[in-house]
Amino acid sequence: MFDSINGIPVHPLVVHAIVVLLPLATLGTIAIAVRPSWRGPSGPLVVAAALVATVLCPIATSSGEDLEKRVGNPGEHAELGDTLVWFALALLITSAALVWLERRHGRSEETGRPMVLSIVAVLAVVIGLASVVQVYRVGDSGARAAWGDGSTSSPGD
């Protein structure tokens, strides 16, 4: 099902979308975490980017399994790739929580709400940074699986 589009493997196409969207969602999450005034206007866009990246993770996994049948086992890359959806999901949840709590706090002066917002903001930043590290790890292992650990040409070529 997720094998190719016009002869081009779907996996690298979807993966590149994730490689762009998940770090962008992380930057957006960090921005709305440190600048509460941005949560209203920019928050939904950040949540949308995290949502799309999260939805694309299982598609990347499935298309990677189809590609694996044609080119062989990528080793560690497949294992790391399976974990990325959990990082993306955690980022989605914390960014959405920031936006939701900010909207709710704006309507209510309930005591303790700013502390909850601060805790969620710190958690969102940590999760965002962890997700970027995981994107790097998955991508690096994928590049090594596709291209090998070293260069195929010598310096004088």
Secondary structure, 3 states (H helix, E strand, C coil): CCCEECCEEHHHHHHHHHHHHHHHHHHHHHHHHHCHHHHHHHHHHHHHHHHHHHHHHHHHHHHHHHHHHHHCCCCHHHHHHHHHHHHHHHHHHHHHHHHHHHHHHHHCCCCCHHHHHHHHHHHHHHHHHHHHHHHHHHHHHHHHHHHCCCCCCCCCC
